[in-house]
């Protein structure tokens, strides 16, 4: 019985691949790749001749049986076009299916654009919220931003070049002129990092044609800036958490962080509903 390896590959610079990743790719019976043509370039560079099969967004369900059957005979390596598989790339369904079939699932850690951008952003790294790509439709994008506007955590998003200005403008209007690090083309030839207020980022990227893939790292809301929930807002949140089956202790800790109320006040409010 084989092992499913989630193998991280370079997000740009081929020197970032690990020796372990190369060994696993060589020794596996099969490599499941998001784009076999794209990954073929990587494998050819490192002279890896392991058979390839495609595993991408539109065939990820249909390919499950083929990959699970391959795992019965030996190890399978899953790779995405760049970075760590299953982070904004296909992989979750395969991991879930492999675990359900009692196969070992093992990570081979390496490059990840959200983490790489966070570490050099100059913003707090002790707690963060990663939400992948912002929605392409403006109303959905603004709704997401409004929902997390009071969160104290550093925020991380991915964005494409043709939407970067619109997204930055929505961030400014929804979250305010917070500090941001815009990472572009990380580890590649035209690698760039812009740090400063969101308004400055808009001005900078409007002055040039945005190109490449972007990762946005945005400061969370400062404690003194966070608004305190009304009693009605708190009660609504408590009822939702109680319906989800959470204990009063769990709810009081979680909502105290979000609402601006202290834990004792939240706990007392919960008890008043019983």
C-alpha positions in Angstrom: 0.0 0.0 0.0 1.4 3.3 -1.1 1.6 6.8 0.4 0.1 10.0 -1.0 2.8 12.7 -0.9 1.8 16.4 -1.2 4.9 17.8 -2.7 5.6 21.5 -2.7 7.3 22.8 -5.8 8.9 26.2 -6.6 6.7 29.3 -7.1 9.3 30.6 -9.4 13.0 29.9 -8.7 13.8 26.3 -9.4 16.5 26.4 -6.8 13.8 26.4 -4.1 12.9 22.8 -4.6 14.1 20.5 -1.8 16.3 17.4 -2.0 13.5 15.4 -0.4 11.0 16.6 -2.9 13.2 15.5 -5.8 13.7 12.1 -4.2 10.0 11.6 -3.7 9.2 12.6 -7.2 11.8 10.2 -8.6 10.7 7.3 -6.4 6.9 7.6 -6.7 5.1 5.3 -9.1 2.9 8.2 -10.4 2.9 12.0 -10.2 -0.5 13.7 -10.3 0.0 17.2 -11.7 -2.3 20.1 -12.1 -0.9 20.8 -15.6 1.2 18.1 -17.0 2.8 20.4 -19.6 3.8 22.9 -17.0 5.1 20.3 -14.6 6.8 18.5 -17.5 9.2 21.4 -17.7 10.1 21.1 -14.0 10.6 17.3 -14.2 12.6 17.5 -17.4 14.9 20.1 -15.8 15.6 17.7 -12.9 15.7 14.6 -15.2 12.7 13.0 -13.5 11.0 10.4 -15.6 8.1 9.3 -13.3 4.8 8.8 -15.2 2.4 11.8 -15.1 -1.3 12.1 -14.9 -3.4 15.3 -14.9 -5.3 16.3 -11.8 -6.9 19.7 -12.1 -10.0 21.6 -11.1 -12.3 20.1 -13.8 -11.3 16.4 -13.6 -10.4 16.1 -9.9 -13.4 14.0 -9.1 -13.2 11.8 -12.1 -9.5 11.1 -11.4 -10.0 9.9 -7.9 -10.4 6.2 -8.7 -7.4 6.1 -11.0 -5.2 7.7 -8.3 -6.5 5.5 -5.5 -5.9 2.4 -7.6 -2.3 3.7 -8.2 -1.9 4.1 -4.5 -2.8 0.5 -4.0 0.4 -0.4 -6.0 2.8 2.3 -4.7 3.5 5.9 -3.8 1.8 8.8 -5.6 3.1 12.4 -5.5 0.6 15.3 -5.9 2.0 18.6 -7.3 0.4 21.8 -8.3 1.6 24.3 -10.9 3.6 26.1 -8.1 3.8 26.1 -4.4 2.0 23.8 -1.9 -0.7 21.5 -3.3 -4.3 21.9 -1.9 -3.7 25.6 -1.0 -5.9 27.2 -3.6 -5.1 24.3 -5.9 -6.8 20.9 -6.3 -6.0 18.4 -3.6 -8.5 18.5 -0.8 -10.9 15.9 -2.4 -7.9 13.6 -3.1 -6.6 13.9 0.5 -10.0 13.2 1.9 -10.5 10.1 -0.4 -7.1 8.7 0.3 -7.6 9.0 4.1 -11.0 7.4 3.8 -9.3 4.5 2.0 -6.8 4.2 4.8 -3.8 5.4 2.8 -1.0 7.4 4.4 -1.0 11.1 3.4 2.3 12.9 4.0 3.4 16.5 3.3 6.7 17.3 1.7 6.9 21.0 2.8 8.3 23.8 0.7 7.4 27.0 -1.1 4.0 28.7 -0.4 3.3 32.2 -1.7 1.0 33.3 1.2 3.6 32.3 3.8 6.5 33.7 1.8 4.7 37.1 1.4 3.7 37.2 5.1 7.2 36.7 6.4 8.6 39.7 4.5 5.6 42.0 4.8 6.7 43.8 7.9 3.3 43.1 9.4 2.5 40.8 12.4 3.0 37.2 11.7 1.9 35.6 15.0 -1.7 35.3 13.8 -3.2 35.7 10.3 -6.2 34.9 8.2 -5.7 33.5 4.7 -8.7 33.7 2.4 -7.3 32.8 -1.1 -8.5 34.8 -4.1 -10.9 37.6 -3.5 -14.2 37.2 -5.5 -14.2 38.5 -9.1 -17.5 40.2 -8.7 -17.3 43.6 -6.9 -20.3 43.1 -4.6 -19.1 39.7 -3.4 -15.6 41.0 -2.9 -16.8 43.9 -0.8 -19.1 41.6 1.2 -16.2 39.4 2.1 -14.1 42.4 3.1 -16.9 43.7 5.3 -17.3 40.4 7.0 -13.7 40.4 8.1 -13.2 44.1 8.6 -13.1 43.9 12.4 -10.7 41.0 12.6 -7.4 41.8 14.4 -5.4 39.2 12.4 -3.1 40.0 9.5 -5.1 39.3 6.3 -3.7 37.5 3.2 -5.3 37.4 -0.2 -4.2 36.3 -3.7 -5.1 38.5 -6.7 -4.7 38.5 -10.5 -3.1 41.5 -12.4 -6.3 42.5 -14.2 -8.3 42.9 -10.9 -5.6 44.3 -8.6 -6.6 48.0 -8.8 -10.3 47.2 -8.3 -9.5 45.0 -5.3 -7.2 47.6 -3.8 -9.9 50.3 -4.1 -12.4 48.0 -2.5 -10.0 47.3 0.3 -9.5 51.0 0.9 -13.2 51.8 0.9 -14.1 48.8 3.2 -11.1 48.3 5.5 -9.6 51.8 5.4 -6.1 53.1 4.6 -4.3 50.3 6.4 -0.7 49.2 5.9 -0.3 46.7 3.1 2.5 44.7 1.5 1.9 43.9 -2.2 4.1 41.0 -3.3 4.4 40.5 -7.0 6.1 37.7 -8.9 7.9 36.3 -5.9 11.2 34.5 -6.5 11.0 35.3 -10.2 13.0 37.7 -12.4 10.7 40.7 -11.8 10.1 40.1 -8.1 8.8 43.2 -6.3 7.4 44.2 -2.9 5.5 47.4 -2.3 4.9 48.4 1.4 2.9 51.3 2.7 -0.7 52.5 2.9 -3.4 51.0 0.6 -3.9 54.5 -1.0 -0.2 54.6 -1.9 -0.4 51.1 -3.4 -3.3 52.2 -5.6 -1.4 55.2 -6.8 1.7 53.2 -7.5 0.1 50.3 -9.4 -2.1 52.8 -11.4 1.1 54.4 -12.7 2.3 51.1 -14.4 0.7 48.2 -16.0 0.2 45.5 -13.3 1.7 42.2 -14.4 2.3 38.8 -12.7 0.6 37.2 -9.8 0.0 39.2 -6.6 -0.2 38.3 -3.0 -1.7 41.0 -0.7 -0.8 41.1 3.0 -2.9 43.6 5.0 -2.8 44.8 8.6 -5.6 43.6 10.8 -7.8 46.1 12.6 -6.0 47.7 15.5 -7.6 47.0 18.9 -8.3 50.6 19.6 -10.0 50.9 16.2 -12.3 48.0 16.6 -15.9 48.9 17.3 -17.7 47.3 20.3 -20.8 45.2 19.3 -24.2 46.3 20.4 -26.1 43.9 22.7 -28.3 42.9 19.8 -25.3 41.9 17.7 -23.8 40.0 20.6 -27.1 38.1 21.2 -27.4 37.2 17.5 -23.9 35.8 17.5 -24.4 33.9 20.8 -27.6 32.2 19.4 -25.7 31.2 16.3 -22.9 29.6 18.3 -25.3 27.9 20.6 -27.1 26.4 17.6 -23.8 25.1 16.4 -23.5 23.1 19.7 -20.6 25.1 21.2 -20.3 25.4 25.0 -20.7 28.6 26.9 -17.0 28.6 27.7 -16.0 28.3 24.0 -18.4 30.9 23.0 -17.3 33.4 25.6 -13.7 33.1 24.6 -14.4 33.4 20.8 -16.9 36.3 21.0 -14.9 38.2 23.6 -12.1 38.5 21.0 -14.5 39.6 18.2 -17.0 41.7 20.0 -15.1 44.0 22.3 -17.0 42.6 25.3 -15.1 40.9 28.0 -15.4 37.1 28.7 -17.4 37.5 31.9 -20.0 39.8 30.2 -20.4 37.4 27.3 -20.7 34.4 29.7 -23.3 36.2 31.7 -25.3 37.0 28.6 -25.2 33.4 27.5 -26.5 32.3 30.9 -29.3 34.9 30.7 -30.6 33.1 27.6 -30.9 29.7 29.4 
